């Protein structure tokens, strides 16, 4: 399949509500192997800068395209992204993008695509200058999300978050301490001429200077290392794991934290990993197998205890709650399009319900770690505050750390350029029931 036609179809499907990460594997298989990196770059880049591109297209099109012609909208968006941000000769971008309209069976659009891209080429500076005071254009974020971030953290910190969101995400590794140590693996990477550095906060983390295919990483197939952002690597240590404990990882897919839990404390009595989607649980199984680890995998709604829980309480529970993913926009730039303002309140209600339900499965004296990859307090401190207000047997266990900032009930990390993703953690302990005697 023509790579630009493939990108146009992917972008159109995202505009219709599908997820970029769900679409890309299939479309990568449809294009030539030599074009796969280009396809990914065009799709990710167009999504990353789509708030800007949409504004420019509104100026360049005499009338909006019909819904059934979103593939042409996607093709034009991809063309503008290439002209604005990629180092490809402009004449080649225009010629190849016009040609792709044929591959999409939209021959009528050939003249339109040519005119729009050439008009942008001629008027580029003027069009960009017109948007000098347009906050959405300058930040390349939807207005509602900009307001949320600025209201929560103030203009200076918001600017840093937005800048990090608009960068390509770094590639971070987590060594499997059951197979190797960080110093030895750093040496193996150096021997393979892969530039890297020890992570700032995670004792098992390694930051790669540039992303690499996992097949090029030493001993990857033998379970020496996994790909996991540094912020996510902080979960296992916060659980304060001890031999003989039972652990629940709720909402576990794709299994990075489940595996890290097992690597961190190999003498746990039981580890249960629950996720709603069987398709995603296959990834958990693959990761466990590659790392030489084992856990009980259950496909279920983690909060619906009566359908899967055997009434044996857990000493530790990790809830990596479904959230807006506003802390990982650089990894999932389609969030800028797919996420809507009304989603935040809906997600917060789901999160609170999940904590309330799973609290029943926690043993007395046990620890529940609540985590999100969100930077919005509505999904973080506000959820925990509401939970604490109605659960007298819950108290906050302070997280004393040198990462992130302290909040009322936990710690918040923000996405960093060449650093960790945005993440929130709150650690709660369940009091012993004094009436149990």
TIVEX-955275 format. One record per residue (C-alpha): residue number from 0; x, y, z. Coordinates in nm, 3 decimals. Example, Ala and Ser with C-alpha at 12.3 -4.5 7.8 and 13.67 -1.06 7.14 Angstrom:
BEGIN
+-----+---------+---------+---------+
! num !       X !       Y !       Z !
+-----+---------+---------+---------+
!   0 !   1.230 !  -0.450 !   0.780 !
!   1 !   1.367 !  -0.106 !   0.714 !
+-----+---------+---------+---------+
END
This chain:
BEGIN
+-----+---------+---------+---------+
! num !       X !       Y !       Z !
+-----+---------+---------+---------+
!   0 !   0.000 !   0.000 !   0.000 !
!   1 !   0.117 !   0.356 !  -0.073 !
!   2 !   0.262 !   0.494 !   0.250 !
!   3 !   0.090 !   0.835 !   0.229 !
!   4 !  -0.244 !   0.676 !   0.143 !
!   5 !  -0.197 !   0.450 !   0.446 !
!   6 !  -0.121 !   0.751 !   0.667 !
!   7 !  -0.430 !   0.931 !   0.532 !
!   8 !  -0.653 !   0.632 !   0.616 !
!   9 !  -0.506 !   0.602 !   0.967 !
!  10 !  -0.556 !   0.975 !   1.034 !
!  11 !  -0.915 !   0.959 !   0.900 !
!  12 !  -0.994 !   0.667 !   1.130 !
!  13 !  -0.852 !   0.855 !   1.430 !
!  14 !  -1.069 !   1.154 !   1.334 !
!  15 !  -1.364 !   0.911 !   1.341 !
!  16 !  -1.271 !   0.800 !   1.694 !
!  17 !  -1.031 !   0.506 !   1.665 !
!  18 !  -0.700 !   0.483 !   1.852 !
!  19 !  -0.369 !   0.536 !   1.672 !
!  20 !  -0.194 !   0.257 !   1.864 !
!  21 !  -0.469 !   0.012 !   1.766 !
!  22 !  -0.452 !   0.109 !   1.397 !
!  23 !  -0.078 !   0.130 !   1.332 !
!  24 !   0.022 !  -0.240 !   1.356 !
!  25 !  -0.224 !  -0.342 !   1.083 !
!  26 !  -0.128 !  -0.055 !   0.852 !
!  27 !   0.244 !  -0.115 !   0.913 !
!  28 !   0.192 !  -0.465 !   0.773 !
!  29 !   0.026 !  -0.320 !   0.462 !
!  30 !   0.316 !  -0.095 !   0.355 !
!  31 !   0.664 !  -0.192 !   0.238 !
!  32 !   0.904 !  -0.266 !   0.521 !
!  33 !   1.124 !   0.027 !   0.412 !
!  34 !   0.825 !   0.264 !   0.459 !
!  35 !   0.718 !   0.155 !   0.809 !
!  36 !   0.926 !   0.410 !   0.999 !
!  37 !   0.801 !   0.685 !   0.766 !
!  38 !   0.439 !   0.578 !   0.820 !
!  39 !   0.480 !   0.591 !   1.197 !
!  40 !   0.655 !   0.928 !   1.182 !
!  41 !   0.386 !   1.081 !   0.958 !
!  42 !   0.098 !   0.946 !   1.170 !
!  43 !   0.250 !   1.041 !   1.505 !
!  44 !   0.367 !   1.381 !   1.378 !
!  45 !   0.034 !   1.470 !   1.219 !
!  46 !  -0.147 !   1.381 !   1.542 !
!  47 !   0.106 !   1.570 !   1.754 !
!  48 !   0.057 !   1.891 !   1.558 !
!  49 !  -0.305 !   1.838 !   1.451 !
!  50 !  -0.446 !   2.131 !   1.654 !
!  51 !  -0.217 !   2.357 !   1.446 !
!  52 !  -0.281 !   2.176 !   1.119 !
!  53 !  -0.662 !   2.188 !   1.162 !
!  54 !  -0.647 !   2.567 !   1.201 !
!  55 !  -0.436 !   2.600 !   0.885 !
!  56 !  -0.668 !   2.372 !   0.686 !
!  57 !  -0.966 !   2.586 !   0.788 !
!  58 !  -0.785 !   2.884 !   0.635 !
!  59 !  -0.676 !   2.697 !   0.322 !
!  60 !  -1.004 !   2.521 !   0.234 !
!  61 !  -1.286 !   2.729 !   0.087 !
!  62 !  -1.537 !   2.497 !   0.257 !
!  63 !  -1.502 !   2.206 !   0.502 !
!  64 !  -1.470 !   1.857 !   0.359 !
!  65 !  -1.763 !   1.618 !   0.402 !
!  66 !  -1.742 !   1.345 !   0.666 !
!  67 !  -1.717 !   1.079 !   0.396 !
!  68 !  -1.405 !   1.255 !   0.265 !
!  69 !  -1.207 !   1.245 !   0.590 !
!  70 !  -0.939 !   1.044 !   0.405 !
!  71 !  -0.864 !   1.359 !   0.203 !
!  72 !  -0.863 !   1.563 !   0.526 !
!  73 !  -0.612 !   1.308 !   0.657 !
!  74 !  -0.403 !   1.329 !   0.340 !
!  75 !  -0.396 !   1.711 !   0.349 !
!  76 !  -0.308 !   1.707 !   0.720 !
!  77 !  -0.026 !   1.462 !   0.653 !
!  78 !   0.097 !   1.679 !   0.363 !
!  79 !   0.101 !   1.994 !   0.579 !
!  80 !   0.285 !   1.809 !   0.856 !
!  81 !   0.556 !   1.704 !   0.609 !
!  82 !   0.593 !   2.058 !   0.473 !
!  83 !   0.609 !   2.206 !   0.824 !
!  84 !   0.814 !   1.955 !   1.019 !
!  85 !   0.987 !   1.695 !   0.801 !
!  86 !   1.310 !   1.723 !   0.610 !
!  87 !   1.171 !   1.610 !   0.278 !
!  88 !   1.202 !   1.825 !  -0.036 !
!  89 !   0.881 !   2.028 !  -0.072 !
!  90 !   0.827 !   1.936 !  -0.438 !
!  91 !   0.853 !   1.566 !  -0.343 !
!  92 !   0.601 !   1.609 !  -0.059 !
!  93 !   0.350 !   1.778 !  -0.290 !
!  94 !   0.395 !   1.535 !  -0.580 !
!  95 !   0.375 !   1.224 !  -0.359 !
!  96 !   0.076 !   1.355 !  -0.162 !
!  97 !  -0.115 !   1.443 !  -0.481 !
!  98 !  -0.031 !   1.099 !  -0.618 !
!  99 !  -0.167 !   0.935 !  -0.300 !
! 100 !  -0.514 !   1.079 !  -0.372 !
! 101 !  -0.529 !   0.835 !  -0.667 !
! 102 !  -0.437 !   0.546 !  -0.436 !
! 103 !  -0.729 !   0.645 !  -0.213 !
! 104 !  -0.963 !   0.626 !  -0.515 !
! 105 !  -1.032 !   0.997 !  -0.480 !
! 106 !  -0.915 !   1.117 !  -0.823 !
! 107 !  -1.143 !   1.420 !  -0.794 !
! 108 !  -0.926 !   1.542 !  -0.503 !
! 109 !  -0.603 !   1.563 !  -0.703 !
! 110 !  -0.651 !   1.931 !  -0.792 !
! 111 !  -0.768 !   2.019 !  -0.441 !
! 112 !  -0.468 !   1.854 !  -0.272 !
! 113 !  -0.228 !   2.020 !  -0.516 !
! 114 !  -0.387 !   2.365 !  -0.468 !
! 115 !  -0.402 !   2.348 !  -0.086 !
! 116 !  -0.040 !   2.236 !  -0.047 !
! 117 !   0.093 !   2.487 !  -0.302 !
! 118 !  -0.108 !   2.769 !  -0.142 !
! 119 !   0.041 !   2.680 !   0.194 !
! 120 !   0.387 !   2.672 !   0.039 !
! 121 !   0.334 !   3.027 !  -0.098 !
! 122 !   0.153 !   3.177 !   0.202 !
! 123 !   0.322 !   2.984 !   0.481 !
! 124 !   0.475 !   3.276 !   0.671 !
! 125 !   0.161 !   3.488 !   0.647 !
! 126 !  -0.064 !   3.200 !   0.761 !
! 127 !   0.160 !   3.120 !   1.059 !
! 128 !   0.200 !   3.488 !   1.155 !
! 129 !  -0.180 !   3.526 !   1.164 !
! 130 !  -0.189 !   3.273 !   1.449 !
! 131 !   0.066 !   3.454 !   1.666 !
! 132 !  -0.188 !   3.514 !   1.945 !
! 133 !  -0.382 !   3.192 !   1.901 !
! 134 !  -0.306 !   2.983 !   2.211 !
! 135 !  -0.435 !   2.660 !   2.058 !
! 136 !  -0.209 !   2.706 !   1.755 !
! 137 !   0.098 !   2.800 !   1.958 !
! 138 !   0.061 !   2.516 !   2.210 !
! 139 !  -0.082 !   2.258 !   1.966 !
! 140 !  -0.328 !   2.145 !   2.236 !
! 141 !  -0.709 !   2.171 !   2.244 !
! 142 !  -0.834 !   2.475 !   2.435 !
! 143 !  -1.013 !   2.281 !   2.709 !
! 144 !  -0.700 !   2.078 !   2.790 !
! 145 !  -0.480 !   2.389 !   2.792 !
! 146 !  -0.718 !   2.551 !   3.040 !
! 147 !  -0.726 !   2.240 !   3.261 !
! 148 !  -0.345 !   2.219 !   3.278 !
! 149 !  -0.298 !   2.593 !   3.336 !
! 150 !  -0.569 !   2.610 !   3.602 !
! 151 !  -0.413 !   2.315 !   3.785 !
! 152 !  -0.045 !   2.407 !   3.773 !
! 153 !  -0.007 !   2.772 !   3.670 !
! 154 !   0.136 !   2.915 !   3.346 !
! 155 !   0.505 !   2.836 !   3.401 !
! 156 !   0.467 !   2.466 !   3.484 !
! 157 !   0.192 !   2.431 !   3.223 !
! 158 !   0.433 !   2.557 !   2.958 !
! 159 !   0.686 !   2.287 !   3.054 !
! 160 !   0.417 !   2.016 !   3.043 !
! 161 !   0.297 !   2.134 !   2.701 !
! 162 !   0.653 !   2.151 !   2.563 !
! 163 !   0.722 !   1.794 !   2.679 !
! 164 !   0.389 !   1.674 !   2.533 !
! 165 !   0.496 !   1.802 !   2.192 !
! 166 !   0.827 !   1.613 !   2.189 !
! 167 !   0.894 !   1.257 !   2.079 !
! 168 !   0.890 !   1.031 !   2.386 !
! 169 !   1.226 !   0.891 !   2.498 !
! 170 !   1.286 !   0.516 !   2.518 !
! 171 !   1.344 !   0.386 !   2.869 !
! 172 !   1.444 !   0.034 !   2.971 !
! 173 !   1.396 !  -0.158 !   3.296 !
! 174 !   1.652 !  -0.427 !   3.370 !
! 175 !   1.532 !  -0.759 !   3.511 !
! 176 !   1.722 !  -0.784 !   3.838 !
! 177 !   1.666 !  -1.161 !   3.841 !
! 178 !   1.884 !  -1.188 !   3.529 !
! 179 !   2.132 !  -0.899 !   3.547 !
! 180 !   2.221 !  -0.573 !   3.721 !
! 181 !   2.212 !  -0.222 !   3.579 !
! 182 !   2.591 !  -0.178 !   3.570 !
! 183 !   2.641 !  -0.500 !   3.374 !
! 184 !   2.365 !  -0.418 !   3.129 !
! 185 !   2.495 !  -0.064 !   3.075 !
! 186 !   2.826 !  -0.226 !   2.982 !
! 187 !   2.648 !  -0.460 !   2.738 !
! 188 !   2.474 !  -0.165 !   2.575 !
! 189 !   2.803 !   0.024 !   2.547 !
! 190 !   2.963 !  -0.283 !   2.384 !
! 191 !   2.675 !  -0.286 !   2.134 !
! 192 !   2.744 !   0.085 !   2.067 !
! 193 !   2.404 !   0.189 !   2.203 !
! 194 !   2.428 !   0.527 !   2.377 !
! 195 !   2.252 !   0.530 !   2.711 !
! 196 !   2.257 !   0.652 !   3.071 !
! 197 !   2.128 !   0.536 !   3.409 !
! 198 !   1.781 !   0.672 !   3.489 !
! 199 !   1.748 !   0.952 !   3.743 !
! 200 !   1.499 !   0.795 !   3.987 !
! 201 !   1.447 !   0.426 !   3.911 !
! 202 !   1.721 !   0.192 !   4.035 !
! 203 !   1.653 !  -0.039 !   3.739 !
! 204 !   1.600 !   0.226 !   3.471 !
! 205 !   1.818 !   0.302 !   3.168 !
! 206 !   1.752 !   0.591 !   2.927 !
! 207 !   1.847 !   0.536 !   2.562 !
! 208 !   1.975 !   0.841 !   2.376 !
! 209 !   1.761 !   0.739 !   2.079 !
! 210 !   1.494 !   0.470 !   2.034 !
! 211 !   1.607 !   0.127 !   1.912 !
! 212 !   1.422 !  -0.177 !   1.789 !
! 213 !   1.403 !  -0.422 !   2.081 !
! 214 !   1.557 !  -0.692 !   1.861 !
! 215 !   1.882 !  -0.492 !   1.874 !
! 216 !   1.892 !  -0.484 !   2.255 !
! 217 !   2.134 !  -0.737 !   2.409 !
! 218 !   1.957 !  -1.043 !   2.556 !
! 219 !   1.611 !  -0.888 !   2.511 !
! 220 !   1.464 !  -1.222 !   2.398 !
! 221 !   1.618 !  -1.385 !   2.708 !
! 222 !   1.438 !  -1.152 !   2.946 !
! 223 !   1.726 !  -0.932 !   3.060 !
! 224 !   1.537 !  -0.611 !   2.997 !
! 225 !   1.194 !  -0.460 !   2.924 !
! 226 !   1.076 !  -0.132 !   2.775 !
! 227 !   0.900 !   0.075 !   3.041 !
! 228 !   0.894 !   0.445 !   3.119 !
! 229 !   1.075 !   0.554 !   3.433 !
! 230 !   0.759 !   0.693 !   3.597 !
! 231 !   0.589 !   0.352 !   3.566 !
! 232 !   0.898 !   0.186 !   3.717 !
! 233 !   0.833 !   0.368 !   4.046 !
! 234 !   0.519 !   0.164 !   4.123 !
! 235 !   0.679 !  -0.162 !   4.240 !
! 236 !   0.911 !  -0.001 !   4.501 !
! 237 !   0.618 !   0.202 !   4.640 !
! 238 !   0.430 !  -0.121 !   4.719 !
! 239 !   0.693 !  -0.212 !   4.985 !
! 240 !   0.682 !  -0.579 !   4.885 !
! 241 !   0.786 !  -0.856 !   5.125 !
! 242 !   0.823 !  -1.236 !   5.087 !
! 243 !   0.502 !  -1.434 !   5.132 !
! 244 !   0.268 !  -1.149 !   5.042 !
! 245 !  -0.026 !  -1.169 !   4.802 !
! 246 !  -0.050 !  -0.897 !   4.538 !
! 247 !  -0.323 !  -0.781 !   4.299 !
! 248 !  -0.238 !  -0.578 !   3.989 !
! 249 !  -0.572 !  -0.439 !   3.873 !
! 250 !  -0.599 !  -0.302 !   3.517 !
! 251 !  -0.267 !  -0.476 !   3.451 !
! 252 !  -0.222 !  -0.475 !   3.070 !
! 253 !   0.026 !  -0.468 !   2.903 !
! 254 !   0.191 !  -0.612 !   3.214 !
! 255 !   0.497 !  -0.395 !   3.272 !
! 256 !   0.414 !  -0.333 !   3.637 !
! 257 !   0.308 !  -0.695 !   3.696 !
! 258 !   0.647 !  -0.812 !   3.571 !
! 259 !   0.832 !  -0.550 !   3.774 !
! 260 !   0.648 !  -0.661 !   4.089 !
! 261 !   0.760 !  -1.021 !   4.031 !
! 262 !   1.118 !  -0.915 !   3.951 !
! 263 !   1.133 !  -0.695 !   4.263 !
! 264 !   1.017 !  -0.965 !   4.504 !
! 265 !   1.052 !  -1.321 !   4.366 !
! 266 !   0.923 !  -1.481 !   4.690 !
! 267 !   0.566 !  -1.350 !   4.681 !
! 268 !   0.301 !  -1.609 !   4.768 !
! 269 !   0.061 !  -1.504 !   4.493 !
! 270 !   0.034 !  -1.244 !   4.218 !
! 271 !  -0.299 !  -1.192 !   4.042 !
! 272 !  -0.317 !  -0.973 !   3.731 !
! 273 !  -0.661 !  -0.862 !   3.613 !
! 274 !  -0.764 !  -0.675 !   3.299 !
! 275 !  -1.091 !  -0.632 !   3.114 !
! 276 !  -0.961 !  -0.703 !   2.762 !
! 277 !  -0.851 !  -1.061 !   2.678 !
! 278 !  -0.667 !  -0.925 !   2.370 !
! 279 !  -0.446 !  -0.707 !   2.591 !
! 280 !  -0.389 !  -0.992 !   2.837 !
! 281 !  -0.211 !  -1.182 !   2.560 !
! 282 !   0.060 !  -0.913 !   2.583 !
! 283 !   0.085 !  -0.972 !   2.959 !
! 284 !   0.134 !  -1.345 !   2.899 !
! 285 !   0.402 !  -1.276 !   2.636 !
! 286 !   0.594 !  -1.044 !   2.869 !
! 287 !   0.576 !  -1.286 !   3.162 !
! 288 !   0.696 !  -1.573 !   2.944 !
! 289 !   0.988 !  -1.378 !   2.798 !
! 290 !   1.101 !  -1.271 !   3.146 !
! 291 !   1.061 !  -1.619 !   3.296 !
! 292 !   0.789 !  -1.509 !   3.538 !
! 293 !   0.447 !  -1.642 !   3.636 !
! 294 !   0.121 !  -1.487 !   3.758 !
! 295 !  -0.250 !  -1.570 !   3.768 !
! 296 !  -0.406 !  -1.390 !   3.471 !
! 297 !  -0.778 !  -1.311 !   3.486 !
! 298 !  -0.993 !  -1.144 !   3.219 !
! 299 !  -1.254 !  -0.949 !   3.416 !
! 300 !  -1.365 !  -0.607 !   3.532 !
! 301 !  -1.131 !  -0.569 !   3.831 !
! 302 !  -1.392 !  -0.378 !   4.029 !
! 303 !  -1.660 !  -0.644 !   3.982 !
! 304 !  -1.528 !  -0.861 !   4.266 !
! 305 !  -1.813 !  -1.113 !   4.276 !
! 306 !  -1.725 !  -1.233 !   3.926 !
! 307 !  -1.359 !  -1.316 !   3.984 !
! 308 !  -1.242 !  -1.271 !   4.346 !
! 309 !  -1.213 !  -1.580 !   4.568 !
! 310 !  -1.253 !  -1.371 !   4.889 !
! 311 !  -0.887 !  -1.417 !   4.987 !
! 312 !  -0.768 !  -1.063 !   5.077 !
! 313 !  -0.457 !  -0.916 !   4.917 !
! 314 !  -0.169 !  -0.766 !   5.116 !
! 315 !  -0.093 !  -0.526 !   4.832 !
! 316 !  -0.314 !  -0.385 !   4.556 !
! 317 !  -0.198 !  -0.175 !   4.263 !
! 318 !  -0.468 !   0.017 !   4.077 !
! 319 !  -0.330 !   0.161 !   3.755 !
! 320 !  -0.661 !   0.329 !   3.687 !
! 321 !  -0.808 !   0.404 !   3.344 !
! 322 !  -0.753 !   0.777 !   3.294 !
! 323 !  -0.725 !   1.063 !   3.045 !
! 324 !  -0.361 !   0.967 !   2.974 !
! 325 !  -0.284 !   1.340 !   2.983 !
! 326 !   0.065 !   1.259 !   3.118 !
! 327 !   0.157 !   1.044 !   2.817 !
! 328 !   0.034 !   1.258 !   2.527 !
! 329 !   0.378 !   1.242 !   2.366 !
! 330 !   0.337 !   0.861 !   2.344 !
! 331 !  -0.028 !   0.881 !   2.234 !
! 332 !  -0.066 !   1.216 !   2.052 !
! 333 !  -0.411 !   1.116 !   1.922 !
! 334 !  -0.532 !   1.195 !   2.277 !
! 335 !  -0.540 !   1.558 !   2.160 !
! 336 !  -0.818 !   1.458 !   1.918 !
! 337 !  -0.991 !   1.168 !   2.094 !
! 338 !  -1.018 !   1.298 !   2.449 !
! 339 !  -1.318 !   1.526 !   2.517 !
! 340 !  -1.385 !   1.764 !   2.811 !
! 341 !  -1.675 !   1.554 !   2.941 !
! 342 !  -1.447 !   1.248 !   2.964 !
! 343 !  -1.265 !   1.376 !   3.272 !
! 344 !  -1.564 !   1.370 !   3.509 !
! 345 !  -1.670 !   1.029 !   3.372 !
! 346 !  -1.321 !   0.888 !   3.426 !
! 347 !  -1.300 !   1.033 !   3.779 !
! 348 !  -1.628 !   0.856 !   3.866 !
! 349 !  -1.491 !   0.525 !   3.732 !
! 350 !  -1.166 !   0.575 !   3.924 !
! 351 !  -1.343 !   0.646 !   4.254 !
! 352 !  -1.570 !   0.344 !   4.205 !
! 353 !  -1.268 !   0.122 !   4.136 !
! 354 !  -1.087 !   0.230 !   4.454 !
! 355 !  -1.404 !   0.185 !   4.661 !
! 356 !  -1.468 !  -0.162 !   4.521 !
! 357 !  -1.112 !  -0.294 !   4.547 !
! 358 !  -1.072 !  -0.159 !   4.901 !
! 359 !  -1.289 !  -0.456 !   5.009 !
! 360 !  -1.027 !  -0.696 !   4.870 !
! 361 !  -0.741 !  -0.541 !   5.073 !
! 362 !  -0.631 !  -0.706 !   5.397 !
! 363 !  -0.616 !  -0.514 !   5.724 !
! 364 !  -0.283 !  -0.333 !   5.742 !
! 365 !  -0.250 !  -0.379 !   5.365 !
! 366 !  -0.138 !  -0.114 !   5.116 !
! 367 !  -0.326 !   0.007 !   4.809 !
! 368 !  -0.128 !   0.207 !   4.554 !
! 369 !  -0.339 !   0.427 !   4.327 !
! 370 !  -0.170 !   0.531 !   4.003 !
! 371 !  -0.265 !   0.722 !   3.689 !
! 372 !  -0.073 !   0.854 !   3.389 !
! 373 !  -0.264 !   1.181 !   3.423 !
! 374 !  -0.152 !   1.533 !   3.518 !
! 375 !  -0.507 !   1.647 !   3.601 !
! 376 !  -0.592 !   1.676 !   3.974 !
! 377 !  -0.956 !   1.583 !   3.895 !
! 378 !  -0.836 !   1.225 !   3.838 !
! 379 !  -0.574 !   1.221 !   4.111 !
! 380 !  -0.588 !   1.408 !   4.442 !
! 381 !  -0.959 !   1.483 !   4.402 !
! 382 !  -1.043 !   1.113 !   4.361 !
! 383 !  -0.836 !   1.016 !   4.665 !
! 384 !  -0.981 !   1.304 !   4.868 !
! 385 !  -1.335 !   1.184 !   4.796 !
! 386 !  -1.240 !   0.826 !   4.883 !
! 387 !  -1.082 !   0.925 !   5.216 !
! 388 !  -1.388 !   1.133 !   5.308 !
! 389 !  -1.607 !   0.820 !   5.307 !
! 390 !  -1.362 !   0.553 !   5.428 !
! 391 !  -1.257 !   0.606 !   5.788 !
! 392 !  -1.030 !   0.298 !   5.783 !
! 393 !  -0.810 !   0.448 !   5.509 !
! 394 !  -0.507 !   0.669 !   5.569 !
! 395 !  -0.238 !   0.812 !   5.343 !
! 396 !   0.106 !   0.653 !   5.367 !
! 397 !   0.345 !   0.935 !   5.286 !
! 398 !   0.566 !   0.893 !   4.978 !
! 399 !   0.903 !   1.038 !   5.071 !
! 400 !   1.084 !   1.071 !   4.737 !
! 401 !   1.310 !   1.297 !   4.534 !
! 402 !   1.089 !   1.280 !   4.224 !
! 403 !   0.781 !   1.481 !   4.135 !
! 404 !   0.607 !   1.722 !   4.368 !
! 405 !   0.415 !   1.652 !   4.688 !
! 406 !   0.038 !   1.691 !   4.664 !
! 407 !  -0.226 !   1.665 !   4.938 !
! 408 !  -0.250 !   1.286 !   4.910 !
! 409 !   0.043 !   1.170 !   4.698 !
! 410 !   0.308 !   1.275 !   4.448 !
! 411 !   0.273 !   1.409 !   4.094 !
! 412 !   0.531 !   1.365 !   3.819 !
! 413 !   0.518 !   1.580 !   3.507 !
! 414 !   0.636 !   1.475 !   3.160 !
! 415 !   0.997 !   1.578 !   3.108 !
! 416 !   1.183 !   1.632 !   2.783 !
! 417 !   1.431 !   1.339 !   2.772 !
! 418 !   1.286 !   1.214 !   3.099 !
! 419 !   0.988 !   1.047 !   3.265 !
! 420 !   0.621 !   1.057 !   3.166 !
! 421 !   0.353 !   1.237 !   3.365 !
! 422 !   0.228 !   1.013 !   3.648 !
! 423 !   0.048 !   1.032 !   3.983 !
! 424 !   0.081 !   0.802 !   4.285 !
! 425 !  -0.110 !   0.790 !   4.612 !
! 426 !  -0.036 !   0.521 !   4.872 !
! 427 !  -0.312 !   0.422 !   5.114 !
! 428 !  -0.310 !   0.188 !   5.413 !
! 429 !  -0.607 !   0.001 !   5.559 !
! 430 !  -0.644 !   0.017 !   5.936 !
! 431 !  -0.697 !  -0.295 !   6.143 !
! 432 !  -1.060 !  -0.355 !   6.241 !
! 433 !  -1.070 !  -0.302 !   6.618 !
! 434 !  -1.405 !  -0.480 !   6.638 !
! 435 !  -1.272 !  -0.801 !   6.485 !
! 436 !  -1.210 !  -0.950 !   6.829 !
+-----+---------+---------+---------+
END
